[in-house]
């Protein structure tokens, strides 16, 4: 069953880790299965899910591909309310 596309605004590394974990679980993949697709061990996937600030760009792009995610960058919307998290 396909999932409806959803965009997530990430402004912190922990948010990235949470997104990677929740997407992996939604796809019913183990850490070992993701690791196999990304070329990393299960232990490394576990570590990076808890410490996403250590993920390299190459790893992130591979991980996104493995979980059917897209990585998009754009200009920050400055019209948003000023109470949102800062970069």
C-alpha positions in Angstrom: 0.0 0.0 0.0 1.6 3.3 -1.1 2.0 6.1 1.4 0.8 9.7 0.7 3.8 12.0 0.2 4.5 14.1 3.2 7.1 16.9 3.6 8.9 17.4 6.9 10.7 20.6 7.9 13.8 19.5 9.7 15.8 22.1 11.6 17.7 19.9 14.1 19.8 16.7 13.8 17.5 14.9 16.3 14.6 15.6 14.0 16.5 13.9 11.2 17.1 10.8 13.4 13.5 10.6 14.4 12.4 10.8 10.8 14.8 8.1 9.7 13.6 5.8 12.5 9.9 6.4 11.9 10.2 5.9 8.2 12.3 2.7 8.6 9.6 1.3 10.9 6.8 2.4 8.6 8.4 0.4 5.8 8.8 -2.5 8.3 12.6 -2.6 7.8 15.1 -3.6 10.4 18.3 -1.7 11.0 20.1 -4.6 9.4 18.0 -4.3 6.3 18.7 -0.6 6.0 22.3 -1.2 6.7 22.5 -3.7 3.9 21.0 -1.2 1.5 23.2 1.6 2.6 26.4 -0.4 3.0 26.7 -0.1 6.8 26.4 -2.5 9.7 23.4 -2.8 11.9 25.4 -1.4 14.8 26.4 1.7 12.7 22.8 2.3 11.7 21.7 2.0 15.3 24.4 4.5 16.3 23.6 7.0 13.5 19.8 6.9 14.3 20.8 8.1 17.8 23.5 10.4 16.6 22.3 11.8 13.2 24.7 14.7 13.4 27.4 12.1 12.5 25.8 11.0 9.2 27.8 12.0 6.1 26.1 13.5 3.1 26.9 10.3 1.1 25.3 8.1 3.8 22.3 10.4 4.1 21.6 10.3 0.4 21.9 6.5 0.3 19.7 6.2 3.4 17.1 8.4 1.7 17.1 6.2 -1.3 16.8 3.1 0.8 13.7 4.5 2.6 12.2 6.1 -0.6 12.7 9.6 0.8 13.7 12.7 -1.1 16.1 15.3 0.2 15.2 18.8 -0.9 16.8 22.1 -0.1 15.4 25.5 -0.5 15.4 29.1 0.6 14.1 29.5 4.2 10.6 31.0 4.4 11.1 34.2 6.3 7.4 35.0 6.4 6.9 32.2 8.9 6.2 33.1 12.5 9.3 34.1 14.5 8.6 31.6 17.2 9.8 28.7 15.0 13.2 27.1 15.6 16.2 28.9 14.2 18.9 27.4 12.1 
